């Protein structure tokens, strides 16, 4: 198994037998049932370190319709076989890893647009549609899907919904969940249910749609979604703002909004180490040598003159708060250059050191300045680098623990665990929580109980048991059903 763990916990679940394989083939066809180890290796991990988290499924199944997904789940529920839903595998929490083996249901074949409803400014599409393809589809229509994450070129809409993913435009536009109007879901018993629809307002009973969003595939499998579209801004400007140090940069973030009354599209923070590493990875040249941190601030709108006034006011606030320089990227080419540096930070650090822990802690915006010194303290205490970057405009920062090459792997795992415990404790004291967009999955599961009250956990367990009494749907994620 190439050193990976095959964690098939059979205390409750049953194996995938030859008879079960034949039934799977009957449902989806032989070419859509994968059992060869070389072929299913890619489905054993996501973007978390595979040497630590990977777990092989017994079989990977690629359905082509909601009806096929329903038949697969009914079979799994009947036979007590665990099911792991999977999108593009671009997650950062282990959410799509089959911790208990069993069946991986990959939605990669379900990648069609069902309907363009421009009259209602909506689209209906299957869960396997790549998020970036939606944007390209809408380019000529003057519309866009605003709820996309930074990994839009690879991630699927279904995965975005499962994680309630966010990205660089979340300050102004919010995250995925704001734009999901309806969905088709296969429940853990295999039944198909339609939640929501095209009504802009709907308070008819409990909002089960919202419950599914961000549930990490533990309550059902989203197979189709109705998404809300917005008019595409005609003018976008990015400001690259240099500061002497990280705390000065971060302290400016809340002032940008409170002192101007302007809500930027996004405010991204990058410390010097993050910028330097990404620039070297891309062979890009930004003026980072003499600064300690940068803010990447984007403003957009339909009125070019208003956008110009807005970014000028924001630039003034930054200069008033000791910015070294304010660079204006007012065309697509220059804007993409600086955004490309931000988007590739995580990839760049994977090249430098694959042994790392990419976190996405979230604190109230006004508490961000108090967090930065704590990251520096923890880095010094544990003798590791903790580069920091992320969505400063909504308090969501990616503090990344990077292994010191001088540490053994045993030392690293101990350091990682102890440092994360302290990092989360600091985050909680500042009124924050341990994940803003990546999710809990299996990676953060052991820390989850410290983030919620006992009563919250009890209610979540009741919800899980109500939807999935046999606990076959992505078991082992977020929390256990028993202590």
PyMOL commands that set and color helices and strands:
alter all, ss='L'
color gray80, all
select helices_A, chain A and resi 18-28+30-32+37-44+50-53+66-79+131-141+157-163+170-173+176-179+208-212+246-258+272-282+304-320+332-343+345-352+365-382+392-394+409-429+445-448+454-467
alter helices_A, ss='H'
color red, helices_A
select strands_A, chain A and resi 33-34+59-61+83-86+103-106+113-117+122-126+143-144+180-187+192-196+220-228+230-231+235-243+266-271+293-301+325-329+356-358+361-362+385-391+396-402
alter strands_A, ss='S'
color yellow, strands_A
deselect
rebuild
show_as cartoon
